[in-house]
Amino acid sequence: MVAQIKTITEADVRSFEVMDTQVQNGGFIVKVRVSVSKKKIAPKFAKVFPDVFTLD
């Protein structure tokens, strides 16, 4: 799954909003609301989530 997520590029993200940030155990937790182009990311996630990202 991590490899699939890393394949998303900035071109797929239409907008984003940082909802919350926290520092925990020396690391950062960032909660973000992201709007992506389903048409662009569908081919990348279709194999992982075929019921959600159909290529129709």
N, C-alpha and C positions, 0 to 999 in steps of 0.2 A: 504494500500500500504506500509506503513512504516513497518508493521509486515512482509510482504513478502520480503522486502529488507534486513531486519535484519537476515533472514534465510540464506543468502549467506555466505558461509564460505571462509576462505583463500584458501582452496583447489580449489575453483571455479575460482579464479583469477590467470591467467597465468602471467600477467605482468601489471605494471602501470607506469604512468609518470605524475608527478605534472606539470600542465601547468601554473598555476597562483595561487598566494595567496594574500589575502587582509584582513586587519583588518577593520571591519565596525561595528559601534555602540557597541563596546566592545566585539564583536564576531569575529570569523574567517570564511572567505569564501575561500574554496579551490576548484579549478577547476582541475579535474583529468581525464586523458584518461586511461581507463581500458580495458584490453583484458581478456575476460572470456571464459570459456569452455561452449559453448551453449549446448552441450550434457549433461553437469552436471546441468546447471541451468534450462533447459527446463522444467523438471518436477515441479520445484518450481514456475514457472511463467506461465505455460500452462493454468491454470484456469483464470488468470488475463488477459493475452494477447494470446488467443488461435490462432489468425491469424498469430502471429509472432513466437510463441514457440510451434509448433506442435510436437507431440511425434513420428512422422514417422521415 
